[in-house]
Amino acid sequence: NSLKGVGYFLGSALLEVSYEAALGFMIGLIVIAMPFAIFGLDKNLGTAKKKNSSLKEIFVLDNFNLNVLSLARLFLFASRDFWFEVPLPFYLRSPNCLALGPFFPCSPQDIDQCTTGAVCDPTLDYCTNVNEGGGCGGTGLGKVVVGAFLGGYIILYGQVQSWTPQLVTNPLQQTPPNKVTEVFWGMINCFPTMVGAIVVYASGVFVDYILGGMIAWLVVIIVTFAIIFAINSSIHSFLVVKYAKSDKVATSVGFYYMSNAVGRLVGTLGSGFLYTYAGGQVETHGGYAAGNDARLGLAACFVAGTISSLLAAVITIWIKDDDAGLKCGSCCTLVQ
């Protein structure tokens, strides 16, 4: 995950050169890695000792706890991708709605006349939205800065995920985790996106477009969610191995991560729809159609993420795993 975060940053930085340069660099990295995979890995790696599982065997849904955990995983990852993969970068790149249109004349020779995220249209001689589909009302940050936001999230998420046993569950005496542990952290996972939805929709910082405050709030929301989400993901990763049948661990884990992918697909597609249509079109003074309202779109995506987090936590309650309770350190027992 940490290397994936570096990839986010490199990709956005290379976009400053050209889209083709970014693709070419990424292809080059894959080409460099291929000889190590082809000649360096054991040929027996990934080969079943007895026989490969058939598609029919993969979808044998006779492991109740694994099935419930997989469904919860679907909504857990949808809770992130409802706002992270598509809406967040578009919002961070989109310009201020009130600085677009005929009342903001410009010259193509002077690129600093338009607000960040906007461009000077040489045919119209006023500031326009370079990507109306991405909306307006966002922070208008540059590609590299947006890549740093996304890459920083992924790196932080990856590191916290690996540190969770040492820094979180062990000190809180929640190791080994059980379903109650995940329900507890799943409920906490609702709060960053819930606060995000309220602040983006109703706070004067966003409504009145106070750029510094907007960026500060987004950093707090992103960092907080990354930490809490990583803890949830780490607990999930332990539980899937715990609930997998001993003779079908690979099949069980594969089915579980397939649910993970479905959740990401649902979140990504749903977020695109919400971000585009929730806020409606914005028309500035002078009749310029600036694009959809990015602020309302992002707020709607945060709401969808909160609902997904809540569903993931509630679904986890169905798991039949009542062997242990829930503690928050040596001084507090929440569930016997």
CORFENQUI-V146706 format. One line per field, one symbol per residue. ss: DSSP state (~ for helix, > for strand, _ for the rest). phi: phi as a letter, one per 20 degrees, with the letter a starting at -180 (. if undefined). burial: + if it has 16 or more other C-alpha atoms within 10 Angstrom, else -. A space follows every 50 residues. Layout:
ss=???
phi=???
burial=???
//
This chain:
ss=_~~~~~~~~~~~~~~___~~~~~~~~~~~~~~~~~~~~~~__________ ____~~~~_____~~~~~~~~~~~~~~~~~~__~~~~~~~~~~___~~~_ ____>_____~~~____>>>>____>>>>__~~~_>______~~~~~~~~ ~~~~~~~~~~~~~~~~~~~_________~~~~~~~~~~~~~~~~~~~~~~ ~~_~~~~___~~~~~~~~~~~~~~~~~~~~~~~~~~~~~~~~~_____~~ ~~~~~~~~~~~~~~~~~~~~~~~~~~~___>>>_____>>>>>~~~~~~~ ~~~~~~~~~~~~~~~~_________>>_____>>>_
phi=.ffffffgffffffffeafffffffffffffffggfffdeeffefneffd bffegfffefeddgfffffffffgfffffeffcefdffffffefefgedc offcfbcgfdfefefgndceffedmbfcefcffencoeemffgfffffgf ffgfffgfffgfeggfdcfffelddffcffgffgfffffffgfffgffff fdfffefelegffffffffffffffgfffffgfffgffffffefffecff fffffffffgffffffffffffffffdfemfddefnneeeofffffffff ffffffffffffffffgffebdfbebdcnfecdecf
burial=-+--++++++++++-------+---------------------------- --------------++++++++++++++++++++++++++++++++++++ ++-+++++----+++++++++---++++++++++++++++++++-+++++ ++++++++-++--++--++--++++-+++++++-+++++++++++++-++ +---++--+----++-++--+++++++++++++++++-++++++-----+ +++-+++-++++++++++-+++-++++++-++++---+++++++++++++ +++++++++++++-+++-+-----++++--------
//
